[in-house]
Each structure stands twice: as C-alpha cells, then as structure tokens.
Amino acid sequence: MSLDLSLRVISANSESEARAVLLIHGFASSAEMNWNRSRWVQHFTEHGRDVILIDLPGHGEDPYRNEGSWTPTRIRKAIAVGLNQLNLGPVDVLGYSLGARLGWEFAAYFPELVNKLVMGGPTSADPLAAFQLDQARAFMSKGEEIHDEYTAKVVNIAKSESANDFDALFRLIEAIKADPYEPASNVPACPTLLVAGDHDDLATTMPQLRRLLKDAGTESAIHWLPGRNHANAVTSREFKVKALDFFDV
C-alpha cells in the first residue's frame, strides 16, 4: 500500500505552459510552514507555475495517517505514485533540508518524473542519522537533559512549532535511520541547483554533492546566500528568485 502524502495542487494565477513545481518540506515542518508561510507558493503561482504540496509522514494535520514503514524509499515511491495519478510529470522539484535529501533520491530513482532539481540546505550525509532518539525521548517524557548538542538543537527547533507531534517525528527518524542516505550510490541526471546560507553549519558538505554531480556529468550549479543559516535561508527572497530563474532557463 502506498503512503498517503496528501498531494494537493495549487493552480497558477494565470495560464502557462510552465511545468508544475513539487515542493518537499524539511523535518519538523510542513507544507504550510515551509512553503505557504514563507511565500514560496505565492511566488511560484504568481509566475505561472502550478505548485504541488505534500506533507511527509509524521507531519501535517494528520501525522499518523500512514501505517507501516515511513522510510525514504517508501516515501519516494509514494511521490511517484501520486504524480502518476495526477498525470503531472515530469515536474521541477524543490526540496529543503530533509526535503533536499528526498529530492536527490527521487530525481535519481525516478528520472522520468523530474525535469530539474533545486536542493536547499543540503548535506552529503543525513544529519538525522546522528540524532540520539533515546535522549530525545527521555527529555520529552521525563524532562531529562539532552547531552548531545545536535539532538538538543533539533528538538529545540521542533518545539518552536506547536503543532509538531514528537512521537510521530521520532517514528520518522527511526525509519530514516533504517534507510541510510548514500548520495554517491545514485546521482540525479537532471540539472541541479544547490543552495544554502553561508552560515548554514549543516550545509558545509554541500560541495561534495556538487562533485558527485560533476563526476556523473550532471549539469549543476551552487549558490550561497549571504548571512543566512539553516533556519532562515528558506525565507530568503534571493533564494526564491534563484530557484525560479533556474527552473525557467
């Protein structure tokens, strides 16, 4: 059974021949938080692009709507099923943070469904693999201190969004840990743009992804956003302009 990713299409403000854009949000976020509040949906629809939004398992208004495994492998297969049902491929894809990882894998495994790829805040290794679930669960249930600095940082970010369900988020992390991110094993062939804030400590390995793309003969570009970090790069107007320009070329 395929996952229910609640694919929904937001129509462009005017008729256009441009491809639809699939937006994949980050961890502890949602389509609403990552893309609507940051005005990405408005940006694309005002420029003649239909937008496809999804809520990943463990996220959105009904975080437990999916049974079984929530691994990235199953997620990307569900995205493919959804796009084929909507008869919308190939599409342009924009993913942020965890969404960037999923975008890379989706473009690599389903090249017939992806025209171009933009990755925001990407890394060459999945940072959630280092997340200390036992410490995070003990903190949430008993108030015990989180000793791992990275785990504490992720939990604090997730707590900033009151709608987040931590049991659901932890279940997704378990699935991610069981399905490692190995970008070198399958590299996208579509033109790819890598974007991150120059203060983003999670994106320091982004140039490694660029090398993988170059070695594979994939057309690629890299762009650093001045003064931005992992938390606020997604709100950057410059990021929006760069992404649309890349898709439009």
HELIX and SHEET records of a PDB file:
HELIX    1   1 ALA A   31  ALA A   31  1                                   1    
HELIX    2   2 GLU A   32  ASN A   36  3                                   5    
HELIX    3   3 TRP A   40  GLU A   46  1                                   7    
HELIX    4   4 PRO A   72  LEU A   86  1                                  15    
HELIX    5   5 LEU A   98  TYR A  109  1                                  12    
HELIX    6   6 PRO A  111  LEU A  113  5                                   3    
HELIX    7   7 PRO A  127  ALA A  130  5                                   4    
HELIX    8   8 LEU A  133  LYS A  142  1                                  10    
HELIX    9   9 GLU A  149  LYS A  159  1                                  11    
HELIX   10  10 PHE A  166  LYS A  177  1                                  12    
HELIX   11  11 PRO A  183  SER A  185  5                                   3    
HELIX   12  12 MET A  206  ASP A  215  1                                  10    
HELIX   13  13 ALA A  233  THR A  235  5                                   3    
HELIX   14  14 ARG A  237  ASP A  248  1                                  12    
SHEET    1   A 7 ARG A   8  ILE A  10  0                                        
SHEET    2   A 7 VAL A  51  LEU A  53 -1                                        
SHEET    3   A 7 VAL A  21  ILE A  24  1                                        
SHEET    4   A 7 VAL A  91  TYR A  96  1                                        
SHEET    5   A 7 VAL A 114  GLY A 120  1                                        
SHEET    6   A 7 THR A 192  GLY A 197  1                                        
SHEET    7   A 7 SER A 220  LEU A 225  1                                        
END                                                                             
